[in-house]
Amino acid sequence: RGDLLRWTVAPAAIPATTTVNANQFSVCVRNTDGGPRNATVLHAPSKVNTENKRPAIHNQWNFKGISGDNSHYHGLFPRAWTVYDGEPDSEVVLTCHQVSPVIPHDYKTSSYPSSVFEWTIENKSKDHDKEVSLMFSFQNGMGSGSDKNGGHSNKFFQEKHKKGNISGIEMKHAWKHDIYPQGDASKKTTYE
């Protein structure tokens, strides 16, 4: 389904079989000529688990805008993509391309738990321009009890490159006796 599973760089430390509910993409869509903003978590309900229970802290997040009927996940390692066709906005198609970097003849670097998410947004409306904002939330943790132990840190960073600035957050997670770094970064590209 394309859920963001918990991760670890410690082999077999935590089985990565469940999602961390805070790890989500959300979208906010509105017509540029006015109207309400519609913010929705891009998470299709499970067709197997019909309960879809969420922790109380996530009850304020809008998980109801995606039925999953017009959303499709495709996986072909090292790539995967999810298409939200008309969900949550009937005039917008959102496509998330996910890539797990594989570098030929470089097993060590290719084994890093990393991925790239690239979004394509298509406005199918002939009558309205759309303002679309994407948000990615990512918990500093692995979905285990160590998430609440403390000793974790987050630090904003920004790097200048020839093709544009990259902004992100470096997260350090304390687990047992080690500190595991992780990070999120983004580059904004606008097309007219």
Backbone as CSV, one residue per row, in Angstrom:
resi,resn,N_x,N_y,N_z,CA_x,CA_y,CA_z,C_x,C_y,C_z
1,ARG,0.802,-1.201,0.000,0.000,0.000,0.000,0.842,1.261,0.000
2,GLY,2.125,1.166,0.223,2.953,2.349,0.226,3.064,3.036,1.562
3,ASP,2.685,2.347,2.665,2.820,2.946,3.985,4.294,3.164,4.306
4,LEU,4.560,4.158,5.152,5.914,4.401,5.615,6.151,3.534,6.844
5,LEU,6.938,2.481,6.675,7.207,1.572,7.779,8.296,2.135,8.668
6,ARG,8.305,1.688,9.908,9.390,2.104,10.775,10.695,1.532,10.240
7,TRP,11.792,2.158,10.613,13.078,1.774,10.060,14.056,1.534,11.188
8,THR,15.140,0.885,10.875,16.258,0.776,11.794,17.507,0.449,10.994
9,VAL,18.647,0.947,11.477,19.910,0.585,10.848,20.600,-0.519,11.637
10,ALA,19.987,-0.962,12.720,20.503,-2.089,13.488,19.818,-3.345,12.969
11,PRO,20.529,-4.234,12.285,19.904,-5.406,11.675,19.114,-6.226,12.687
12,ALA,17.896,-6.557,12.320,16.989,-7.405,13.102,16.652,-6.835,14.474
13,ALA,16.933,-5.547,14.695,16.640,-4.958,15.998,15.141,-4.824,16.203
14,ILE,14.453,-4.340,15.207,13.007,-4.167,15.290,12.434,-4.627,13.954
15,PRO,11.533,-5.569,13.962,10.956,-5.983,12.677,10.131,-4.852,12.071
16,ALA,10.427,-4.487,10.846,9.757,-3.365,10.189,8.477,-3.844,9.517
17,THR,7.479,-4.152,10.337,6.237,-4.679,9.765,5.028,-3.813,10.070
18,THR,5.191,-2.786,10.879,4.063,-1.926,11.192,4.414,-0.486,10.857
19,THR,3.395,0.331,10.680,3.627,1.734,10.354,3.732,2.565,11.622
20,VAL,4.427,3.680,11.515,4.452,4.701,12.558,3.440,5.733,12.095
21,ASN,2.346,5.876,12.828,1.237,6.704,12.362,1.595,8.164,12.128
22,ALA,2.631,8.658,12.782,3.038,10.050,12.576,3.785,10.234,11.261
23,ASN,4.253,9.156,10.645,4.997,9.251,9.387,4.018,9.263,8.221
24,GLN,3.699,10.458,7.753,2.664,10.596,6.728,2.966,11.775,5.804
25,PHE,2.435,11.684,4.604,2.345,12.846,3.724,0.929,13.398,3.852
26,SER,0.807,14.705,3.841,-0.489,15.375,3.835,-0.501,16.370,2.703
27,VAL,-1.702,16.689,2.218,-1.843,17.662,1.141,-2.936,18.655,1.515
28,CYS,-2.733,19.889,1.095,-3.734,20.934,1.279,-4.018,21.512,-0.100
29,VAL,-5.281,21.464,-0.535,-5.672,21.920,-1.869,-6.773,22.960,-1.749
30,ARG,-6.670,24.018,-2.554,-7.769,24.990,-2.644,-7.708,25.667,-4.002
31,ASN,-8.873,26.180,-4.445,-8.920,26.972,-5.669,-8.273,28.319,-5.384
32,THR,-7.476,28.840,-6.315,-6.803,30.118,-6.077,-7.765,31.291,-6.070
33,ASP,-8.975,31.120,-6.610,-9.960,32.209,-6.590,-10.792,32.192,-5.316
34,GLY,-10.342,31.470,-4.319,-11.030,31.425,-3.032,-11.542,30.040,-2.719
35,GLY,-12.291,29.978,-1.669,-12.840,28.692,-1.245,-12.063,28.133,-0.084
36,PRO,-12.614,27.092,0.529,-11.972,26.519,1.716,-10.727,25.722,1.354
37,ARG,-9.831,25.665,2.303,-8.656,24.800,2.159,-9.052,23.412,2.638
38,ASN,-8.606,22.415,1.917,-8.929,21.036,2.268,-7.621,20.321,2.572
39,ALA,-7.312,20.116,3.849,-6.093,19.414,4.246,-6.429,17.970,4.573
40,THR,-5.693,17.044,3.990,-5.975,15.623,4.131,-4.682,14.830,4.253
41,VAL,-4.669,13.830,5.125,-3.557,12.893,5.216,-3.687,11.920,4.048
42,LEU,-2.597,11.716,3.313,-2.620,10.820,2.150,-2.381,9.383,2.614
43,HIS,-3.405,8.822,3.196,-3.321,7.470,3.731,-4.627,6.755,3.422
44,ALA,-4.558,5.770,2.555,-5.750,4.998,2.216,-6.015,3.983,3.314
45,PRO,-7.271,3.810,3.700,-7.574,2.821,4.735,-7.244,1.419,4.264
46,SER,-6.893,0.575,5.209,-6.568,-0.807,4.901,-7.823,-1.552,4.466
47,LYS,-7.717,-2.314,3.407,-8.839,-3.148,2.964,-8.901,-4.434,3.792
48,VAL,-7.799,-4.753,4.505,-7.750,-5.958,5.320,-8.177,-5.653,6.744
49,ASN,-7.560,-4.621,7.352,-7.887,-4.241,8.722,-8.970,-3.175,8.673
50,THR,-10.195,-3.546,8.884,-11.305,-2.597,8.753,-11.457,-1.706,9.976
51,GLU,-10.742,-2.013,11.066,-10.844,-1.171,12.252,-10.098,0.142,12.059
52,ASN,-8.904,0.124,11.460,-8.096,1.314,11.207,-8.008,2.222,12.423
53,LYS,-7.672,1.653,13.570,-7.585,2.447,14.787,-6.356,3.337,14.745
54,ARG,-6.502,4.557,15.226,-5.429,5.538,15.287,-5.216,5.946,16.740
55,PRO,-3.983,6.272,17.119,-3.782,6.814,18.463,-4.561,8.114,18.613
56,ALA,-4.974,8.417,19.840,-5.794,9.604,20.091,-5.137,10.879,19.589
57,ILE,-3.811,10.958,19.637,-3.132,12.177,19.205,-3.371,12.475,17.721
58,HIS,-3.660,11.449,16.941,-3.877,11.637,15.513,-5.347,11.853,15.152
59,ASN,-6.231,11.903,16.144,-7.647,12.102,15.860,-7.922,13.466,15.244
60,GLN,-7.028,14.435,15.443,-7.213,15.754,14.854,-6.744,15.804,13.408
61,TRP,-6.053,14.805,12.945,-5.600,14.756,11.557,-6.746,14.231,10.702
62,ASN,-6.890,14.755,9.513,-7.970,14.336,8.610,-7.535,13.109,7.817
63,PHE,-7.897,11.933,8.321,-7.621,10.673,7.626,-8.797,10.254,6.745
64,LYS,-9.833,11.080,6.643,-11.056,10.670,5.960,-11.147,11.106,4.503
65,GLY,-10.157,11.848,3.986,-10.255,12.361,2.624,-9.863,11.378,1.532
66,ILE,-9.286,10.252,1.917,-8.840,9.251,0.945,-9.599,7.949,1.196
67,SER,-10.368,7.528,0.208,-11.084,6.252,0.349,-10.217,5.088,-0.103
68,GLY,-9.289,5.361,-1.011,-8.461,4.307,-1.577,-9.038,3.737,-2.855
69,ASP,-10.283,4.111,-3.192,-10.918,3.572,-4.392,-10.253,4.064,-5.673
70,ASN,-9.719,5.297,-5.645,-9.055,5.860,-6.825,-7.567,6.067,-6.593
71,SER,-7.023,5.426,-5.576,-5.600,5.515,-5.274,-4.966,4.162,-5.538
72,HIS,-3.793,4.197,-6.148,-3.153,2.943,-6.532,-1.667,2.991,-6.202
73,TYR,-1.177,1.925,-5.586,0.244,1.781,-5.269,0.839,0.752,-6.212
74,HIS,2.006,1.077,-6.761,2.723,0.168,-7.653,4.150,0.043,-7.136
75,GLY,4.667,-1.148,-7.049,6.028,-1.351,-6.582,6.818,-2.209,-7.540
76,LEU,7.987,-1.732,-7.922,8.909,-2.466,-8.785,10.310,-2.041,-8.351
77,PHE,10.871,-2.760,-7.368,12.126,-2.353,-6.742,13.183,-2.059,-7.787
78,PRO,13.918,-0.956,-7.646,14.017,-0.056,-6.506,13.039,1.134,-6.572
79,ARG,12.058,1.075,-7.447,11.103,2.168,-7.561,9.724,1.727,-7.101
80,ALA,8.947,2.723,-6.693,7.537,2.513,-6.379,6.837,3.837,-6.621
81,TRP,5.546,3.796,-6.834,4.813,5.039,-7.020,3.375,4.848,-6.578
82,THR,2.827,5.931,-6.048,1.448,5.943,-5.597,0.729,7.056,-6.339
83,VAL,-0.417,6.734,-6.916,-1.211,7.718,-7.662,-2.514,7.941,-6.907
84,TYR,-2.785,9.199,-6.580,-4.045,9.609,-5.955,-4.827,10.343,-7.039
85,ASP,-5.685,9.638,-7.746,-6.409,10.201,-8.895,-7.768,10.714,-8.431
86,GLY,-7.841,12.025,-8.209,-9.087,12.618,-7.759,-9.330,12.482,-6.269
87,GLU,-8.331,12.051,-5.533,-8.431,11.960,-4.078,-7.305,12.791,-3.486
88,PRO,-7.532,13.723,-2.629,-8.799,14.115,-2.035,-9.572,15.152,-2.851
89,ASP,-8.968,15.773,-3.861,-9.640,16.774,-4.691,-9.954,16.135,-6.039
90,SER,-11.198,16.211,-6.467,-11.631,15.515,-7.683,-10.960,16.038,-8.944
91,GLU,-10.341,17.228,-8.878,-9.723,17.815,-10.069,-8.197,17.740,-10.059
92,VAL,-7.628,17.056,-9.084,-6.177,17.005,-8.943,-5.707,15.548,-8.927
93,VAL,-4.604,15.288,-9.656,-3.945,13.986,-9.611,-2.586,14.190,-8.950
94,LEU,-2.356,13.476,-7.858,-1.084,13.524,-7.147,-0.358,12.209,-7.391
95,THR,0.917,12.281,-7.761,1.713,11.074,-7.952,2.991,11.206,-7.146
96,CYS,3.217,10.254,-6.261,4.440,10.208,-5.463,5.331,9.103,-6.022
97,HIS,6.489,9.497,-6.550,7.478,8.537,-7.050,8.489,8.304,-5.930
98,GLN,8.705,7.053,-5.559,9.632,6.702,-4.493,10.779,5.910,-5.087
99,VAL,11.991,6.287,-4.714,13.167,5.596,-5.216,14.059,5.239,-4.034
100,SER,14.449,3.980,-3.957,15.476,3.551,-3.011,16.766,3.470,-3.815
101,PRO,17.712,4.380,-3.533,18.912,4.434,-4.376,19.685,3.120,-4.398
102,VAL,19.981,2.650,-5.590,20.823,1.478,-5.800,21.985,1.938,-6.664
103,ILE,23.199,1.785,-6.146,24.390,2.206,-6.859,25.118,0.950,-7.313
104,PRO,25.239,0.735,-8.616,25.884,-0.487,-9.121,27.281,-0.685,-8.516
105,HIS,27.568,-1.886,-8.119,28.871,-2.295,-7.587,29.229,-1.589,-6.281
106,ASP,28.236,-1.048,-5.567,28.490,-0.378,-4.288,27.439,-0.848,-3.286
107,TYR,27.635,-2.066,-2.786,26.676,-2.680,-1.877,26.514,-1.873,-0.598
108,LYS,27.632,-1.380,-0.050,27.579,-0.669,1.228,26.689,0.566,1.137
109,THR,26.926,1.419,0.171,26.130,2.640,0.039,24.695,2.318,-0.351
110,SER,24.493,1.319,-1.194,23.143,0.937,-1.603,22.335,0.353,-0.459
111,SER,23.000,-0.065,0.612,22.315,-0.657,1.764,21.808,0.381,2.754
112,TYR,22.157,1.644,2.567,21.673,2.667,3.497,20.154,2.719,3.450
113,PRO,19.512,2.872,4.623,18.039,2.957,4.631,17.601,4.356,4.197
114,SER,17.591,4.565,2.896,17.230,5.892,2.388,16.262,5.748,1.222
115,SER,15.565,6.822,0.960,14.683,6.851,-0.201,14.462,8.301,-0.600
116,VAL,14.032,8.464,-1.821,13.738,9.783,-2.381,12.269,9.776,-2.780
117,PHE,11.561,10.840,-2.425,10.163,10.994,-2.808,10.070,12.196,-3.744
118,GLU,9.582,11.971,-4.931,9.391,13.058,-5.889,7.905,13.105,-6.250
119,TRP,7.330,14.300,-6.142,5.894,14.465,-6.355,5.616,15.156,-7.676
120,THR,4.589,14.672,-8.362,4.054,15.328,-9.559,2.601,15.679,-9.253
121,ILE,2.234,16.914,-9.532,0.873,17.382,-9.258,0.274,17.867,-10.563
122,GLU,-0.884,17.313,-10.917,-1.574,17.681,-12.165,-2.949,18.250,-11.838
123,ASN,-3.207,19.434,-12.353,-4.521,20.058,-12.196,-5.335,19.746,-13.449
124,LYS,-6.398,18.953,-13.304,-7.245,18.589,-14.445,-8.387,19.577,-14.669
125,SER,-8.522,20.567,-13.789,-9.620,21.523,-13.901,-9.400,22.471,-15.072
126,LYS,-10.457,22.720,-15.816,-10.396,23.702,-16.902,-10.878,25.061,-16.405
127,ASP,-11.446,25.096,-15.189,-12.060,26.318,-14.668,-11.293,26.963,-13.520
128,HIS,-10.466,26.201,-12.800,-9.830,26.733,-11.590,-8.341,26.437,-11.578
129,ASP,-7.553,27.463,-11.229,-6.173,27.207,-10.850,-6.208,26.692,-9.419
130,LYS,-5.249,25.859,-9.068,-5.216,25.248,-7.734,-3.936,25.647,-7.009
131,GLU,-4.071,25.822,-5.721,-2.919,25.991,-4.845,-2.775,24.690,-4.067
132,VAL,-1.637,24.039,-4.231,-1.428,22.731,-3.599,-0.166,22.791,-2.739
133,SER,-0.286,22.378,-1.501,0.850,22.320,-0.583,0.983,20.896,-0.064
134,LEU,2.212,20.405,-0.017,2.486,19.079,0.526,3.243,19.215,1.841
135,MET,2.949,18.331,2.775,3.666,18.306,4.039,4.054,16.861,4.334
136,PHE,5.245,16.697,4.854,5.715,15.383,5.274,6.008,15.456,6.765
137,SER,5.395,14.582,7.543,5.704,14.507,8.969,6.421,13.184,9.214
138,PHE,7.438,13.253,10.040,8.250,12.068,10.298,8.682,12.086,11.753
139,GLN,8.270,11.105,12.494,8.600,11.012,13.914,10.063,10.642,14.092
140,ASN,10.730,11.325,15.003,12.095,10.953,15.349,12.020,9.701,16.199
141,GLY,11.993,8.565,15.533,11.888,7.305,16.255,11.665,6.141,15.333
142,MET,11.641,4.979,15.932,11.500,3.743,15.173,10.181,3.048,15.439
143,GLY,9.268,3.718,16.176,7.991,3.095,16.488,8.076,2.134,17.649
144,SER,9.116,2.273,18.446,9.301,1.369,19.587,9.263,2.172,20.885
145,GLY,9.425,1.484,22.002,9.425,2.135,23.300,10.538,3.155,23.457
146,SER,11.641,2.995,22.715,12.761,3.933,22.838,12.405,5.330,22.337
147,ASP,11.296,5.456,21.611,10.887,6.777,21.119,10.599,7.741,22.273
148,LYS,10.172,7.204,23.425,9.785,8.039,24.568,10.895,8.176,25.615
149,ASN,12.061,7.575,25.370,13.121,7.572,26.371,13.891,8.877,26.468
150,GLY,13.808,9.739,25.480,14.564,10.986,25.498,15.950,10.808,24.909
151,GLY,16.704,11.914,24.893,18.053,11.874,24.325,18.070,12.062,22.822
152,HIS,16.924,12.351,22.226,16.846,12.547,20.783,17.024,14.035,20.488
153,SER,17.470,14.368,19.290,17.619,15.773,18.927,17.264,15.976,17.462
154,ASN,16.796,17.175,17.150,16.472,17.588,15.787,17.192,18.888,15.496
155,LYS,17.722,19.035,14.280,18.473,20.242,13.920,18.170,20.611,12.469
156,PHE,17.747,21.858,12.252,17.471,22.358,10.902,18.790,22.566,10.158
157,PHE,18.790,22.256,8.853,19.961,22.571,8.031,19.507,23.088,6.672
158,GLN,20.387,23.857,6.040,20.134,24.350,4.687,21.472,24.394,3.955
159,GLU,21.487,23.834,2.764,22.701,23.816,1.959,22.410,24.442,0.606
160,LYS,23.368,25.223,0.124,23.222,25.868,-1.177,23.907,25.014,-2.232
161,HIS,23.209,24.791,-3.331,23.739,24.041,-4.456,23.501,24.828,-5.732
162,LYS,24.177,24.447,-6.779,24.025,25.136,-8.064,22.591,25.116,-8.559
163,LYS,21.896,24.014,-8.328,20.535,23.856,-8.849,19.465,24.253,-7.848
164,GLY,19.828,24.914,-6.754,18.837,25.351,-5.774,19.218,24.953,-4.364
165,ASN,18.555,25.552,-3.412,18.814,25.270,-2.003,18.086,24.011,-1.556
166,ILE,18.721,23.310,-0.658,18.116,22.129,-0.055,17.982,22.403,1.437
167,SER,16.768,22.234,1.956,16.494,22.444,3.374,16.066,21.128,3.986
168,GLY,16.354,20.961,5.264,15.936,19.719,5.886,16.128,19.729,7.380
169,ILE,15.898,18.574,7.970,16.049,18.384,9.403,16.893,17.136,9.627
170,GLU,17.940,17.295,10.407,18.763,16.161,10.815,18.238,15.697,12.164
171,MET,17.896,14.414,12.259,17.367,13.856,13.497,18.348,12.820,14.028
172,LYS,18.596,12.896,15.311,19.441,11.891,15.956,18.597,11.190,17.000
173,HIS,18.563,9.864,16.900,17.722,9.052,17.770,18.611,8.197,18.669
174,ALA,18.445,8.351,19.973,19.217,7.563,20.937,18.521,6.223,21.151
175,TRP,19.244,5.154,20.919,18.688,3.813,21.114,19.755,2.955,21.776
176,LYS,19.429,2.462,22.954,20.383,1.688,23.769,21.650,2.529,23.962
177,HIS,22.758,2.129,23.374,24.017,2.848,23.599,24.473,3.619,22.363
178,ASP,23.677,3.636,21.338,24.104,4.260,20.089,23.173,5.408,19.711
179,ILE,23.679,6.288,18.873,22.885,7.368,18.293,22.764,7.074,16.805
180,TYR,21.535,6.950,16.321,21.306,6.686,14.905,20.826,7.955,14.222
181,PRO,21.596,8.455,13.257,21.156,9.672,12.560,20.142,9.339,11.469
182,GLN,19.243,10.249,11.228,18.310,10.162,10.106,18.014,11.588,9.684
183,GLY,17.438,11.768,8.531,17.180,13.129,8.103,16.128,13.196,7.013
184,ASP,15.565,14.366,6.888,14.615,14.676,5.830,15.101,15.941,5.153
185,ALA,15.020,15.982,3.846,15.430,17.184,3.116,14.510,17.372,1.923
186,SER,14.405,18.594,1.449,13.555,18.847,0.291,14.140,19.960,-0.550
187,LYS,13.800,19.932,-1.816,14.146,20.985,-2.761,12.880,21.397,-3.463
188,LYS,12.573,22.674,-3.462,11.349,23.169,-4.065,11.594,23.462,-5.545
189,THR,10.698,22.958,-6.386,10.725,23.255,-7.823,9.344,23.699,-8.234
190,THR,9.270,24.820,-8.909,7.973,25.350,-9.349,7.950,25.392,-10.873
191,TYR,6.882,24.898,-11.436,6.698,24.929,-12.884,5.469,25.751,-13.191
192,GLU,5.541,26.581,-14.167,4.382,27.400,-14.587,3.728,26.766,-15.792
